[in-house]
Amino acid sequence: MIRQTKDGVTLAVRAQPGAKKTAVVGVCGEGAAAQVKIAVQAPPIEGRANEALVNFLAATFGIPRATVELLSGQLSRSKVFLLRSVTEEQAKALLDIRTKK
């Protein structure tokens, strides 16, 4: 789900486009295959959901939008994002808070 890299962390995400609001709704899967489940308000049309996820992750982690990069899953619900300048500890702590709401 979260892996430390030399540039920051990678975050495995399972997107739910077309939701009522954009929010972290939990974790799906377990172990190495676990993904953060994020409901996103934007529809999965013309990259709108991907753009909304980038904006949401940047706001959630308090980092500039330009430091969030979609590495894989452009056309899939399963995606991997690179969050530059975020540590694994920061990501785990923040996501732990968000998934327990």
Phi and psi restraints in degrees (range 20) as a CNS / XPLOR table:
assign (resid 1 and name C) (resid 2 and name N)
       (resid 2 and name CA) (resid 2 and name C) 1.0 -124.1 20.0 2
assign (resid 2 and name N) (resid 2 and name CA)
       (resid 2 and name C) (resid 3 and name N) 1.0 127.3 20.0 2
assign (resid 2 and name C) (resid 3 and name N)
       (resid 3 and name CA) (resid 3 and name C) 1.0 -132.1 20.0 2
assign (resid 3 and name N) (resid 3 and name CA)
       (resid 3 and name C) (resid 4 and name N) 1.0 133.2 20.0 2
assign (resid 3 and name C) (resid 4 and name N)
       (resid 4 and name CA) (resid 4 and name C) 1.0 -75.1 20.0 2
assign (resid 4 and name N) (resid 4 and name CA)
       (resid 4 and name C) (resid 5 and name N) 1.0 136.5 20.0 2
assign (resid 4 and name C) (resid 5 and name N)
       (resid 5 and name CA) (resid 5 and name C) 1.0 -127.5 20.0 2
assign (resid 5 and name N) (resid 5 and name CA)
       (resid 5 and name C) (resid 6 and name N) 1.0 175.8 20.0 2
assign (resid 5 and name C) (resid 6 and name N)
       (resid 6 and name CA) (resid 6 and name C) 1.0 -68.4 20.0 2
assign (resid 6 and name N) (resid 6 and name CA)
       (resid 6 and name C) (resid 7 and name N) 1.0 -22.7 20.0 2
assign (resid 6 and name C) (resid 7 and name N)
       (resid 7 and name CA) (resid 7 and name C) 1.0 -96.1 20.0 2
assign (resid 7 and name N) (resid 7 and name CA)
       (resid 7 and name C) (resid 8 and name N) 1.0 -14.7 20.0 2
assign (resid 7 and name C) (resid 8 and name N)
       (resid 8 and name CA) (resid 8 and name C) 1.0 158.7 20.0 2
assign (resid 8 and name N) (resid 8 and name CA)
       (resid 8 and name C) (resid 9 and name N) 1.0 -129.6 20.0 2
assign (resid 8 and name C) (resid 9 and name N)
       (resid 9 and name CA) (resid 9 and name C) 1.0 -131.6 20.0 2
assign (resid 9 and name N) (resid 9 and name CA)
       (resid 9 and name C) (resid 10 and name N) 1.0 152.0 20.0 2
assign (resid 9 and name C) (resid 10 and name N)
       (resid 10 and name CA) (resid 10 and name C) 1.0 -101.8 20.0 2
assign (resid 10 and name N) (resid 10 and name CA)
       (resid 10 and name C) (resid 11 and name N) 1.0 143.7 20.0 2
assign (resid 10 and name C) (resid 11 and name N)
       (resid 11 and name CA) (resid 11 and name C) 1.0 -128.3 20.0 2
assign (resid 11 and name N) (resid 11 and name CA)
       (resid 11 and name C) (resid 12 and name N) 1.0 120.9 20.0 2
assign (resid 11 and name C) (resid 12 and name N)
       (resid 12 and name CA) (resid 12 and name C) 1.0 -84.4 20.0 2
assign (resid 12 and name N) (resid 12 and name CA)
       (resid 12 and name C) (resid 13 and name N) 1.0 127.0 20.0 2
assign (resid 12 and name C) (resid 13 and name N)
       (resid 13 and name CA) (resid 13 and name C) 1.0 -125.7 20.0 2
assign (resid 13 and name N) (resid 13 and name CA)
       (resid 13 and name C) (resid 14 and name N) 1.0 140.1 20.0 2
assign (resid 13 and name C) (resid 14 and name N)
       (resid 14 and name CA) (resid 14 and name C) 1.0 -110.3 20.0 2
assign (resid 14 and name N) (resid 14 and name CA)
       (resid 14 and name C) (resid 15 and name N) 1.0 110.7 20.0 2
assign (resid 14 and name C) (resid 15 and name N)
       (resid 15 and name CA) (resid 15 and name C) 1.0 -87.5 20.0 2
assign (resid 15 and name N) (resid 15 and name CA)
       (resid 15 and name C) (resid 16 and name N) 1.0 143.5 20.0 2
assign (resid 15 and name C) (resid 16 and name N)
       (resid 16 and name CA) (resid 16 and name C) 1.0 -123.3 20.0 2
assign (resid 16 and name N) (resid 16 and name CA)
       (resid 16 and name C) (resid 17 and name N) 1.0 84.8 20.0 2
assign (resid 16 and name C) (resid 17 and name N)
       (resid 17 and name CA) (resid 17 and name C) 1.0 -71.1 20.0 2
assign (resid 17 and name N) (resid 17 and name CA)
       (resid 17 and name C) (resid 18 and name N) 1.0 158.2 20.0 2
assign (resid 17 and name C) (resid 18 and name N)
       (resid 18 and name CA) (resid 18 and name C) 1.0 78.6 20.0 2
assign (resid 18 and name N) (resid 18 and name CA)
       (resid 18 and name C) (resid 19 and name N) 1.0 21.2 20.0 2
assign (resid 18 and name C) (resid 19 and name N)
       (resid 19 and name CA) (resid 19 and name C) 1.0 -80.6 20.0 2
assign (resid 19 and name N) (resid 19 and name CA)
       (resid 19 and name C) (resid 20 and name N) 1.0 168.6 20.0 2
assign (resid 19 and name C) (resid 20 and name N)
       (resid 20 and name CA) (resid 20 and name C) 1.0 -67.7 20.0 2
assign (resid 20 and name N) (resid 20 and name CA)
       (resid 20 and name C) (resid 21 and name N) 1.0 -35.1 20.0 2
assign (resid 20 and name C) (resid 21 and name N)
       (resid 21 and name CA) (resid 21 and name C) 1.0 -149.2 20.0 2
assign (resid 21 and name N) (resid 21 and name CA)
       (resid 21 and name C) (resid 22 and name N) 1.0 159.4 20.0 2
assign (resid 21 and name C) (resid 22 and name N)
       (resid 22 and name CA) (resid 22 and name C) 1.0 -88.5 20.0 2
assign (resid 22 and name N) (resid 22 and name CA)
       (resid 22 and name C) (resid 23 and name N) 1.0 123.9 20.0 2
assign (resid 22 and name C) (resid 23 and name N)
       (resid 23 and name CA) (resid 23 and name C) 1.0 -167.2 20.0 2
assign (resid 23 and name N) (resid 23 and name CA)
       (resid 23 and name C) (resid 24 and name N) 1.0 156.2 20.0 2
assign (resid 23 and name C) (resid 24 and name N)
       (resid 24 and name CA) (resid 24 and name C) 1.0 -74.5 20.0 2
assign (resid 24 and name N) (resid 24 and name CA)
       (resid 24 and name C) (resid 25 and name N) 1.0 126.8 20.0 2
assign (resid 24 and name C) (resid 25 and name N)
       (resid 25 and name CA) (resid 25 and name C) 1.0 -113.8 20.0 2
assign (resid 25 and name N) (resid 25 and name CA)
       (resid 25 and name C) (resid 26 and name N) 1.0 -2.7 20.0 2
assign (resid 25 and name C) (resid 26 and name N)
       (resid 26 and name CA) (resid 26 and name C) 1.0 148.9 20.0 2
assign (resid 26 and name N) (resid 26 and name CA)
       (resid 26 and name C) (resid 27 and name N) 1.0 -160.2 20.0 2
assign (resid 26 and name C) (resid 27 and name N)
       (resid 27 and name CA) (resid 27 and name C) 1.0 -128.8 20.0 2
assign (resid 27 and name N) (resid 27 and name CA)
       (resid 27 and name C) (resid 28 and name N) 1.0 136.1 20.0 2
assign (resid 27 and name C) (resid 28 and name N)
       (resid 28 and name CA) (resid 28 and name C) 1.0 -117.2 20.0 2
assign (resid 28 and name N) (resid 28 and name CA)
       (resid 28 and name C) (resid 29 and name N) 1.0 146.7 20.0 2
assign (resid 28 and name C) (resid 29 and name N)
       (resid 29 and name CA) (resid 29 and name C) 1.0 79.5 20.0 2
assign (resid 29 and name N) (resid 29 and name CA)
       (resid 29 and name C) (resid 30 and name N) 1.0 179.3 20.0 2
assign (resid 29 and name C) (resid 30 and name N)
       (resid 30 and name CA) (resid 30 and name C) 1.0 -147.0 20.0 2
assign (resid 30 and name N) (resid 30 and name CA)
       (resid 30 and name C) (resid 31 and name N) 1.0 164.4 20.0 2
assign (resid 30 and name C) (resid 31 and name N)
       (resid 31 and name CA) (resid 31 and name C) 1.0 64.2 20.0 2
assign (resid 31 and name N) (resid 31 and name CA)
       (resid 31 and name C) (resid 32 and name N) 1.0 -140.9 20.0 2
assign (resid 31 and name C) (resid 32 and name N)
       (resid 32 and name CA) (resid 32 and name C) 1.0 -67.6 20.0 2
assign (resid 32 and name N) (resid 32 and name CA)
       (resid 32 and name C) (resid 33 and name N) 1.0 -20.0 20.0 2
assign (resid 32 and name C) (resid 33 and name N)
       (resid 33 and name CA) (resid 33 and name C) 1.0 -92.4 20.0 2
assign (resid 33 and name N) (resid 33 and name CA)
       (resid 33 and name C) (resid 34 and name N) 1.0 3.4 20.0 2
assign (resid 33 and name C) (resid 34 and name N)
       (resid 34 and name CA) (resid 34 and name C) 1.0 -66.2 20.0 2
assign (resid 34 and name N) (resid 34 and name CA)
       (resid 34 and name C) (resid 35 and name N) 1.0 145.2 20.0 2
assign (resid 34 and name C) (resid 35 and name N)
       (resid 35 and name CA) (resid 35 and name C) 1.0 -135.1 20.0 2
assign (resid 35 and name N) (resid 35 and name CA)
       (resid 35 and name C) (resid 36 and name N) 1.0 146.0 20.0 2
assign (resid 35 and name C) (resid 36 and name N)
       (resid 36 and name CA) (resid 36 and name C) 1.0 -78.8 20.0 2
assign (resid 36 and name N) (resid 36 and name CA)
       (resid 36 and name C) (resid 37 and name N) 1.0 125.9 20.0 2
assign (resid 36 and name C) (resid 37 and name N)
       (resid 37 and name CA) (resid 37 and name C) 1.0 -91.7 20.0 2
assign (resid 37 and name N) (resid 37 and name CA)
       (resid 37 and name C) (resid 38 and name N) 1.0 119.9 20.0 2
assign (resid 37 and name C) (resid 38 and name N)
       (resid 38 and name CA) (resid 38 and name C) 1.0 -123.1 20.0 2
assign (resid 38 and name N) (resid 38 and name CA)
       (resid 38 and name C) (resid 39 and name N) 1.0 120.3 20.0 2
assign (resid 38 and name C) (resid 39 and name N)
       (resid 39 and name CA) (resid 39 and name C) 1.0 -80.5 20.0 2
assign (resid 39 and name N) (resid 39 and name CA)
       (resid 39 and name C) (resid 40 and name N) 1.0 133.2 20.0 2
assign (resid 39 and name C) (resid 40 and name N)
       (resid 40 and name CA) (resid 40 and name C) 1.0 -127.1 20.0 2
assign (resid 40 and name N) (resid 40 and name CA)
       (resid 40 and name C) (resid 41 and name N) 1.0 132.9 20.0 2
assign (resid 40 and name C) (resid 41 and name N)
       (resid 41 and name CA) (resid 41 and name C) 1.0 -68.3 20.0 2
assign (resid 41 and name N) (resid 41 and name CA)
       (resid 41 and name C) (resid 42 and name N) 1.0 -32.5 20.0 2
assign (resid 41 and name C) (resid 42 and name N)
       (resid 42 and name CA) (resid 42 and name C) 1.0 -68.6 20.0 2
assign (resid 42 and name N) (resid 42 and name CA)
       (resid 42 and name C) (resid 43 and name N) 1.0 148.6 20.0 2
assign (resid 42 and name C) (resid 43 and name N)
       (resid 43 and name CA) (resid 43 and name C) 1.0 -77.7 20.0 2
assign (resid 43 and name N) (resid 43 and name CA)
       (resid 43 and name C) (resid 44 and name N) 1.0 158.6 20.0 2
assign (resid 43 and name C) (resid 44 and name N)
       (resid 44 and name CA) (resid 44 and name C) 1.0 -82.4 20.0 2
assign (resid 44 and name N) (resid 44 and name CA)
       (resid 44 and name C) (resid 45 and name N) 1.0 52.2 20.0 2
assign (resid 44 and name C) (resid 45 and name N)
       (resid 45 and name CA) (resid 45 and name C) 1.0 -120.7 20.0 2
assign (resid 45 and name N) (resid 45 and name CA)
       (resid 45 and name C) (resid 46 and name N) 1.0 130.1 20.0 2
assign (resid 45 and name C) (resid 46 and name N)
       (resid 46 and name CA) (resid 46 and name C) 1.0 52.5 20.0 2
assign (resid 46 and name N) (resid 46 and name CA)
       (resid 46 and name C) (resid 47 and name N) 1.0 36.5 20.0 2
assign (resid 46 and name C) (resid 47 and name N)
       (resid 47 and name CA) (resid 47 and name C) 1.0 75.8 20.0 2
assign (resid 47 and name N) (resid 47 and name CA)
       (resid 47 and name C) (resid 48 and name N) 1.0 8.5 20.0 2
assign (resid 47 and name C) (resid 48 and name N)
       (resid 48 and name CA) (resid 48 and name C) 1.0 -63.7 20.0 2
assign (resid 48 and name N) (resid 48 and name CA)
       (resid 48 and name C) (resid 49 and name N) 1.0 -40.9 20.0 2
assign (resid 48 and name C) (resid 49 and name N)
       (resid 49 and name CA) (resid 49 and name C) 1.0 -66.4 20.0 2
assign (resid 49 and name N) (resid 49 and name CA)
       (resid 49 and name C) (resid 50 and name N) 1.0 -40.2 20.0 2
assign (resid 49 and name C) (resid 50 and name N)
       (resid 50 and name CA) (resid 50 and name C) 1.0 -61.9 20.0 2
assign (resid 50 and name N) (resid 50 and name CA)
       (resid 50 and name C) (resid 51 and name N) 1.0 -44.1 20.0 2
assign (resid 50 and name C) (resid 51 and name N)
       (resid 51 and name CA) (resid 51 and name C) 1.0 -62.6 20.0 2
assign (resid 51 and name N) (resid 51 and name CA)
       (resid 51 and name C) (resid 52 and name N) 1.0 -41.7 20.0 2
assign (resid 51 and name C) (resid 52 and name N)
       (resid 52 and name CA) (resid 52 and name C) 1.0 -64.9 20.0 2
assign (resid 52 and name N) (resid 52 and name CA)
       (resid 52 and name C) (resid 53 and name N) 1.0 -38.1 20.0 2
assign (resid 52 and name C) (resid 53 and name N)
       (resid 53 and name CA) (resid 53 and name C) 1.0 -65.5 20.0 2
assign (resid 53 and name N) (resid 53 and name CA)
       (resid 53 and name C) (resid 54 and name N) 1.0 -42.2 20.0 2
assign (resid 53 and name C) (resid 54 and name N)
       (resid 54 and name CA) (resid 54 and name C) 1.0 -59.8 20.0 2
assign (resid 54 and name N) (resid 54 and name CA)
       (resid 54 and name C) (resid 55 and name N) 1.0 -47.7 20.0 2
assign (resid 54 and name C) (resid 55 and name N)
       (resid 55 and name CA) (resid 55 and name C) 1.0 -62.1 20.0 2
assign (resid 55 and name N) (resid 55 and name CA)
       (resid 55 and name C) (resid 56 and name N) 1.0 -42.3 20.0 2
assign (resid 55 and name C) (resid 56 and name N)
       (resid 56 and name CA) (resid 56 and name C) 1.0 -64.7 20.0 2
assign (resid 56 and name N) (resid 56 and name CA)
       (resid 56 and name C) (resid 57 and name N) 1.0 -45.4 20.0 2
assign (resid 56 and name C) (resid 57 and name N)
       (resid 57 and name CA) (resid 57 and name C) 1.0 -64.3 20.0 2
assign (resid 57 and name N) (resid 57 and name CA)
       (resid 57 and name C) (resid 58 and name N) 1.0 -40.8 20.0 2
assign (resid 57 and name C) (resid 58 and name N)
       (resid 58 and name CA) (resid 58 and name C) 1.0 -61.3 20.0 2
assign (resid 58 and name N) (resid 58 and name CA)
       (resid 58 and name C) (resid 59 and name N) 1.0 -45.3 20.0 2
assign (resid 58 and name C) (resid 59 and name N)
       (resid 59 and name CA) (resid 59 and name C) 1.0 -66.5 20.0 2
assign (resid 59 and name N) (resid 59 and name CA)
       (resid 59 and name C) (resid 60 and name N) 1.0 -42.0 20.0 2
assign (resid 59 and name C) (resid 60 and name N)
       (resid 60 and name CA) (resid 60 and name C) 1.0 -62.3 20.0 2
assign (resid 60 and name N) (resid 60 and name CA)
       (resid 60 and name C) (resid 61 and name N) 1.0 -42.5 20.0 2
assign (resid 60 and name C) (resid 61 and name N)
       (resid 61 and name CA) (resid 61 and name C) 1.0 -92.4 20.0 2
assign (resid 61 and name N) (resid 61 and name CA)
       (resid 61 and name C) (resid 62 and name N) 1.0 -2.8 20.0 2
assign (resid 61 and name C) (resid 62 and name N)
       (resid 62 and name CA) (resid 62 and name C) 1.0 65.1 20.0 2
assign (resid 62 and name N) (resid 62 and name CA)
       (resid 62 and name C) (resid 63 and name N) 1.0 38.7 20.0 2
assign (resid 62 and name C) (resid 63 and name N)
       (resid 63 and name CA) (resid 63 and name C) 1.0 -122.4 20.0 2
assign (resid 63 and name N) (resid 63 and name CA)
       (resid 63 and name C) (resid 64 and name N) 1.0 157.8 20.0 2
assign (resid 63 and name C) (resid 64 and name N)
       (resid 64 and name CA) (resid 64 and name C) 1.0 -62.0 20.0 2
assign (resid 64 and name N) (resid 64 and name CA)
       (resid 64 and name C) (resid 65 and name N) 1.0 145.1 20.0 2
assign (resid 64 and name C) (resid 65 and name N)
       (resid 65 and name CA) (resid 65 and name C) 1.0 -55.2 20.0 2
assign (resid 65 and name N) (resid 65 and name CA)
       (resid 65 and name C) (resid 66 and name N) 1.0 -35.0 20.0 2
assign (resid 65 and name C) (resid 66 and name N)
       (resid 66 and name CA) (resid 66 and name C) 1.0 -67.4 20.0 2
assign (resid 66 and name N) (resid 66 and name CA)
       (resid 66 and name C) (resid 67 and name N) 1.0 -14.1 20.0 2
assign (resid 66 and name C) (resid 67 and name N)
       (resid 67 and name CA) (resid 67 and name C) 1.0 -94.2 20.0 2
assign (resid 67 and name N) (resid 67 and name CA)
       (resid 67 and name C) (resid 68 and name N) 1.0 4.6 20.0 2
assign (resid 67 and name C) (resid 68 and name N)
       (resid 68 and name CA) (resid 68 and name C) 1.0 -108.9 20.0 2
assign (resid 68 and name N) (resid 68 and name CA)
       (resid 68 and name C) (resid 69 and name N) 1.0 122.7 20.0 2
assign (resid 68 and name C) (resid 69 and name N)
       (resid 69 and name CA) (resid 69 and name C) 1.0 -127.8 20.0 2
assign (resid 69 and name N) (resid 69 and name CA)
       (resid 69 and name C) (resid 70 and name N) 1.0 130.8 20.0 2
assign (resid 69 and name C) (resid 70 and name N)
       (resid 70 and name CA) (resid 70 and name C) 1.0 -80.5 20.0 2
assign (resid 70 and name N) (resid 70 and name CA)
       (resid 70 and name C) (resid 71 and name N) 1.0 110.8 20.0 2
assign (resid 70 and name C) (resid 71 and name N)
       (resid 71 and name CA) (resid 71 and name C) 1.0 -85.3 20.0 2
assign (resid 71 and name N) (resid 71 and name CA)
       (resid 71 and name C) (resid 72 and name N) 1.0 -38.4 20.0 2
assign (resid 71 and name C) (resid 72 and name N)
       (resid 72 and name CA) (resid 72 and name C) 1.0 -153.5 20.0 2
assign (resid 72 and name N) (resid 72 and name CA)
       (resid 72 and name C) (resid 73 and name N) 1.0 157.4 20.0 2
assign (resid 72 and name C) (resid 73 and name N)
       (resid 73 and name CA) (resid 73 and name C) 1.0 93.9 20.0 2
assign (resid 73 and name N) (resid 73 and name CA)
       (resid 73 and name C) (resid 74 and name N) 1.0 27.4 20.0 2
assign (resid 73 and name C) (resid 74 and name N)
       (resid 74 and name CA) (resid 74 and name C) 1.0 -54.2 20.0 2
assign (resid 74 and name N) (resid 74 and name CA)
       (resid 74 and name C) (resid 75 and name N) 1.0 -36.2 20.0 2
assign (resid 74 and name C) (resid 75 and name N)
       (resid 75 and name CA) (resid 75 and name C) 1.0 -111.7 20.0 2
assign (resid 75 and name N) (resid 75 and name CA)
       (resid 75 and name C) (resid 76 and name N) 1.0 14.0 20.0 2
assign (resid 75 and name C) (resid 76 and name N)
       (resid 76 and name CA) (resid 76 and name C) 1.0 -120.2 20.0 2
assign (resid 76 and name N) (resid 76 and name CA)
       (resid 76 and name C) (resid 77 and name N) 1.0 160.8 20.0 2
assign (resid 76 and name C) (resid 77 and name N)
       (resid 77 and name CA) (resid 77 and name C) 1.0 -76.1 20.0 2
assign (resid 77 and name N) (resid 77 and name CA)
       (resid 77 and name C) (resid 78 and name N) 1.0 -25.7 20.0 2
assign (resid 77 and name C) (resid 78 and name N)
       (resid 78 and name CA) (resid 78 and name C) 1.0 -89.1 20.0 2
assign (resid 78 and name N) (resid 78 and name CA)
       (resid 78 and name C) (resid 79 and name N) 1.0 122.0 20.0 2
assign (resid 78 and name C) (resid 79 and name N)
       (resid 79 and name CA) (resid 79 and name C) 1.0 -133.7 20.0 2
assign (resid 79 and name N) (resid 79 and name CA)
       (resid 79 and name C) (resid 80 and name N) 1.0 158.6 20.0 2
assign (resid 79 and name C) (resid 80 and name N)
       (resid 80 and name CA) (resid 80 and name C) 1.0 -128.7 20.0 2
assign (resid 80 and name N) (resid 80 and name CA)
       (resid 80 and name C) (resid 81 and name N) 1.0 125.1 20.0 2
assign (resid 80 and name C) (resid 81 and name N)
       (resid 81 and name CA) (resid 81 and name C) 1.0 -111.1 20.0 2
assign (resid 81 and name N) (resid 81 and name CA)
       (resid 81 and name C) (resid 82 and name N) 1.0 146.2 20.0 2
assign (resid 81 and name C) (resid 82 and name N)
       (resid 82 and name CA) (resid 82 and name C) 1.0 -101.7 20.0 2
assign (resid 82 and name N) (resid 82 and name CA)
       (resid 82 and name C) (resid 83 and name N) 1.0 125.1 20.0 2
assign (resid 82 and name C) (resid 83 and name N)
       (resid 83 and name CA) (resid 83 and name C) 1.0 -110.7 20.0 2
assign (resid 83 and name N) (resid 83 and name CA)
       (resid 83 and name C) (resid 84 and name N) 1.0 102.4 20.0 2
assign (resid 83 and name C) (resid 84 and name N)
       (resid 84 and name CA) (resid 84 and name C) 1.0 -72.1 20.0 2
assign (resid 84 and name N) (resid 84 and name CA)
       (resid 84 and name C) (resid 85 and name N) 1.0 146.2 20.0 2
assign (resid 84 and name C) (resid 85 and name N)
       (resid 85 and name CA) (resid 85 and name C) 1.0 64.6 20.0 2
assign (resid 85 and name N) (resid 85 and name CA)
       (resid 85 and name C) (resid 86 and name N) 1.0 19.3 20.0 2
assign (resid 85 and name C) (resid 86 and name N)
       (resid 86 and name CA) (resid 86 and name C) 1.0 -111.1 20.0 2
assign (resid 86 and name N) (resid 86 and name CA)
       (resid 86 and name C) (resid 87 and name N) 1.0 136.2 20.0 2
assign (resid 86 and name C) (resid 87 and name N)
       (resid 87 and name CA) (resid 87 and name C) 1.0 -91.3 20.0 2
assign (resid 87 and name N) (resid 87 and name CA)
       (resid 87 and name C) (resid 88 and name N) 1.0 161.3 20.0 2
assign (resid 87 and name C) (resid 88 and name N)
       (resid 88 and name CA) (resid 88 and name C) 1.0 -61.1 20.0 2
assign (resid 88 and name N) (resid 88 and name CA)
       (resid 88 and name C) (resid 89 and name N) 1.0 -39.2 20.0 2
assign (resid 88 and name C) (resid 89 and name N)
       (resid 89 and name CA) (resid 89 and name C) 1.0 -64.1 20.0 2
assign (resid 89 and name N) (resid 89 and name CA)
       (resid 89 and name C) (resid 90 and name N) 1.0 -44.0 20.0 2
assign (resid 89 and name C) (resid 90 and name N)
       (resid 90 and name CA) (resid 90 and name C) 1.0 -61.1 20.0 2
assign (resid 90 and name N) (resid 90 and name CA)
       (resid 90 and name C) (resid 91 and name N) 1.0 -45.3 20.0 2
assign (resid 90 and name C) (resid 91 and name N)
       (resid 91 and name CA) (resid 91 and name C) 1.0 -63.7 20.0 2
assign (resid 91 and name N) (resid 91 and name CA)
       (resid 91 and name C) (resid 92 and name N) 1.0 -45.7 20.0 2
assign (resid 91 and name C) (resid 92 and name N)
       (resid 92 and name CA) (resid 92 and name C) 1.0 -63.4 20.0 2
assign (resid 92 and name N) (resid 92 and name CA)
       (resid 92 and name C) (resid 93 and name N) 1.0 -43.8 20.0 2
assign (resid 92 and name C) (resid 93 and name N)
       (resid 93 and name CA) (resid 93 and name C) 1.0 -63.1 20.0 2
assign (resid 93 and name N) (resid 93 and name CA)
       (resid 93 and name C) (resid 94 and name N) 1.0 -46.3 20.0 2
assign (resid 93 and name C) (resid 94 and name N)
       (resid 94 and name CA) (resid 94 and name C) 1.0 -67.2 20.0 2
assign (resid 94 and name N) (resid 94 and name CA)
       (resid 94 and name C) (resid 95 and name N) 1.0 -43.0 20.0 2
assign (resid 94 and name C) (resid 95 and name N)
       (resid 95 and name CA) (resid 95 and name C) 1.0 -70.9 20.0 2
assign (resid 95 and name N) (resid 95 and name CA)
       (resid 95 and name C) (resid 96 and name N) 1.0 -31.7 20.0 2
assign (resid 95 and name C) (resid 96 and name N)
       (resid 96 and name CA) (resid 96 and name C) 1.0 -62.3 20.0 2
assign (resid 96 and name N) (resid 96 and name CA)
       (resid 96 and name C) (resid 97 and name N) 1.0 -42.2 20.0 2
assign (resid 96 and name C) (resid 97 and name N)
       (resid 97 and name CA) (resid 97 and name C) 1.0 -64.1 20.0 2
assign (resid 97 and name N) (resid 97 and name CA)
       (resid 97 and name C) (resid 98 and name N) 1.0 -45.8 20.0 2
assign (resid 97 and name C) (resid 98 and name N)
       (resid 98 and name CA) (resid 98 and name C) 1.0 -66.8 20.0 2
assign (resid 98 and name N) (resid 98 and name CA)
       (resid 98 and name C) (resid 99 and name N) 1.0 -36.3 20.0 2
assign (resid 98 and name C) (resid 99 and name N)
       (resid 99 and name CA) (resid 99 and name C) 1.0 -80.2 20.0 2
assign (resid 99 and name N) (resid 99 and name CA)
       (resid 99 and name C) (resid 100 and name N) 1.0 -14.1 20.0 2
assign (resid 99 and name C) (resid 100 and name N)
       (resid 100 and name CA) (resid 100 and name C) 1.0 -95.3 20.0 2
assign (resid 100 and name N) (resid 100 and name CA)
       (resid 100 and name C) (resid 101 and name N) 1.0 0.5 20.0 2
